[in-house]
Structures are given as C-alpha cells and as structure tokens.
Amino acid sequence: MIRKMERGDLLPCGEIYARAFPQEHWGIDWTQENAAAYLQDFFEQKKFVGYVYEEEGQVLGCVFALRRICGSREEMYIQEMAVLPQRQGRGIGRQLLDTVGAYCREQKLAGMVLYTGSHAPAARFYETNGFQVSPGIICMYRDM
Ligand SMILES: CC(C)(COP(=O)(O)OP(=O)(O)OC[C@H]1O[C@@H](n2cnc3c(N)ncnc32)[C@H](O)[C@@H]1OP(=O)(O)O)[C@@H](O)C(=O)NCCC(=O)NCCS
C-alpha cells in the first residue's frame, strides 16, 4: 500500500536509496545514514510532498517531491525516488508516481518536473510514465 511519508520512514528510505544508487554505478558513497540526512532536507521543507510504498510493515519504495511556485500556479518537482533493487520492475515506482500525479491533479498543479541522468535507465521509466524531455532547457554545471 501507498501512504504519506512520515519522519520515521527516513532511515528505511535512506537504506533503499543507498542500495538503489550503489557507488560502483553512481560514484557516490551513499550510506543509509548520509542518504537519510540528504532525504531529510527535502522532508523538512514547507512544500514537501512524499509517499512510501509499504508491504507487511516494510518500506520498499519512496518518492520525495516539492511544490514550487511558477507564476500564478505551482509545479511539482520530483526530487528523488527509489525502489529497493530486488523489488524493482514490479510496478512500485509507477504507483508512487501515479500517487504524486493524483495529488497534482487534485491540487490543480500545472505539471511535474524532474531531472535525471541522460544515460540512466530511469529516463525510460519516466518516459513510460508520460514524461518527455523538455524542449529548450539544458542543465548547466560549473566545477569548483
Ligand atoms: C526508477 C525506479 C524508481 C522505477 O521503479 P520500479 O518500481 O522499478 O518501476 P516500475 O516497475 O513501476 O516500472 C514502470 C514502468 O517503467 C518501466 N521501467 C522501469 N524501470 C525501467 C528501466 N530501468 N528501464 C526501462 N524501463 C523501466 C517498466 O518496464 C514499466 O513499464 P511497463 O509497465 O510498461 O512494463 C526504480 O527502478 C529505481 O529505484 N531505480 C534505481 C534508482 C533510480 O534510478 N531512481 C530514479 C533516479 S531519478
């Protein structure tokens, strides 16, 4: 079942996140603790919207999103989502995204926005779920 995220979910979500983004693939040394701290920063924001997928008391997937003003309307930014690797590909991600989508429709938000690696497999997942590459926007970065 899907339910609204609570503070007590942050540590299990940190574990899912660290497992879903292993260092050998992503080059970042995520641990349950530093991932939970990272995710907590979203959770504590005023416009946070988050859900977990839970089965028999175990959290198996999560989505972290933030509402952001865009002129007279608002958009939903999907910040992070992750499903426990051994449970991926069974519709949990789709259900989480659909739940955020239903919230957006109900609240009359203009749309959903997200950033993902251009070569990451998740891009296909988002396309399957109705997202398109946004025309006219590029992501820029400056090394320090
Ligand atoms: C991306 C992620 C959240 C998707 O969740 P999931 O539960 O595995 O996805 P679902 O089972 O709901 O998949 C829904 C659809 O997307 C497709 N899909 C899922 N993962 C995919 C992948 N890696 N490549 C291509 N298609 C994918 C599925 O085939 C399915 O389509 P179908 O119903 O037509 O068969 C999950 O795989 C994950 O945590 N990945 C690692 C972390 C990550 O990349 N997070 C997102 C970073 S922005």
The ligand as a Tripos MOL2 file, in Angstrom:
@<TRIPOS>MOLECULE
LIG
   48    50     1     0     0
SMALL
NO_CHARGES

@<TRIPOS>ATOM
      1 C1         13.4890    4.0690  -11.4240 C.3       1 LIG1
      2 C2         12.6900    3.3180  -10.3690 C.3       1 LIG1
      3 C3         12.2390    4.2890   -9.2790 C.3       1 LIG1
      4 C4         11.4300    2.7230  -11.0620 C.3       1 LIG1
      5 O1         10.6680    1.9870  -10.1110 O.3       1 LIG1
      6 P1         10.1830    0.4950  -10.4570 P.3       1 LIG1
      7 O2          9.2850    0.0570   -9.3710 O.co2     1 LIG1
      8 O3         11.3780   -0.3260  -10.7410 O.co2     1 LIG1
      9 O4          9.3850    0.7340  -11.8290 O.3       1 LIG1
     10 P2          8.0080    0.0750  -12.2740 P.3       1 LIG1
     11 O5          8.0910   -1.3970  -12.0620 O.co2     1 LIG1
     12 O6          6.8700    0.7850  -11.6800 O.co2     1 LIG1
     13 O7          8.0590    0.3690  -13.8320 O.3       1 LIG1
     14 C5          7.0520    1.0540  -14.5100 C.3       1 LIG1
     15 C6          7.3780    1.0390  -15.9760 C.3       1 LIG1
     16 O8          8.6580    1.6020  -16.2670 O.3       1 LIG1
     17 C7          9.4710    0.6340  -16.9120 C.3       1 LIG1
     18 N1         10.8040    0.6430  -16.3020 N.ar      1 LIG1
     19 C8         11.0960    0.5750  -15.0030 C.ar      1 LIG1
     20 N2         12.4240    0.6220  -14.8020 N.ar      1 LIG1
     21 C9         12.9550    0.7000  -16.0330 C.ar      1 LIG1
     22 C10        14.2660    0.7260  -16.5040 C.ar      1 LIG1
     23 N3         15.3100    0.7230  -15.6600 N.pl3     1 LIG1
     24 N4         14.4690    0.8030  -17.8220 N.ar      1 LIG1
     25 C11        13.4250    0.8030  -18.6790 C.ar      1 LIG1
     26 N5         12.1480    0.7600  -18.2860 N.ar      1 LIG1
     27 C12        11.9280    0.7130  -16.9730 C.ar      1 LIG1
     28 C13         8.8440   -0.7120  -16.6450 C.3       1 LIG1
     29 O9          9.0870   -1.5840  -17.7380 O.3       1 LIG1
     30 C14         7.3910   -0.3790  -16.5040 C.3       1 LIG1
     31 O10         6.7700   -0.3110  -17.7670 O.3       1 LIG1
     32 P3          5.6150   -1.3750  -18.1460 P.3       1 LIG1
     33 O11         4.6170   -1.3230  -17.0360 O.co2     1 LIG1
     34 O12         5.1160   -0.8500  -19.4380 O.co2     1 LIG1
     35 O13         6.3330   -2.6780  -18.2240 O.co2     1 LIG1
     36 C15        13.4790    2.1430   -9.7360 C.3       1 LIG1
     37 O14        13.8000    1.2080  -10.7510 O.3       1 LIG1
     38 C16        14.7620    2.5820   -9.0460 C.2       1 LIG1
     39 O15        14.7460    2.8590   -7.8610 O.2       1 LIG1
     40 N6         15.8760    2.6300   -9.7940 N.am      1 LIG1
     41 C17        17.1720    2.9970   -9.2090 C.3       1 LIG1
     42 C18        17.1870    4.4050   -8.6780 C.3       1 LIG1
     43 C19        16.7810    5.4180   -9.7200 C.2       1 LIG1
     44 O16        17.2350    5.3810  -10.8540 O.2       1 LIG1
     45 N7         15.9150    6.3680   -9.2900 N.am      1 LIG1
     46 C20        15.4490    7.4530  -10.1020 C.3       1 LIG1
     47 C21        16.5160    8.4720  -10.2390 C.3       1 LIG1
     48 S1         15.9430    9.9860  -10.9140 S.3       1 LIG1
@<TRIPOS>BOND
     1     1     2 1
     2     2     3 1
     3     2     4 1
     4     2    36 1
     5     4     5 1
     6     5     6 1
     7     6     7 2
     8     6     8 1
     9     6     9 1
    10     9    10 1
    11    10    11 2
    12    10    12 1
    13    10    13 1
    14    13    14 1
    15    14    15 1
    16    15    16 1
    17    15    30 1
    18    16    17 1
    19    17    18 1
    20    17    28 1
    21    18    19 ar
    22    18    27 ar
    23    19    20 ar
    24    20    21 ar
    25    21    22 ar
    26    21    27 ar
    27    22    23 1
    28    22    24 ar
    29    24    25 ar
    30    25    26 ar
    31    26    27 ar
    32    28    29 1
    33    28    30 1
    34    30    31 1
    35    31    32 1
    36    32    33 2
    37    32    34 1
    38    32    35 1
    39    36    37 1
    40    36    38 1
    41    38    39 2
    42    38    40 1
    43    40    41 1
    44    41    42 1
    45    42    43 1
    46    43    44 2
    47    43    45 1
    48    45    46 1
    49    46    47 1
    50    47    48 1
@<TRIPOS>SUBSTRUCTURE
     1 LIG1         1 GROUP 0 **** ****
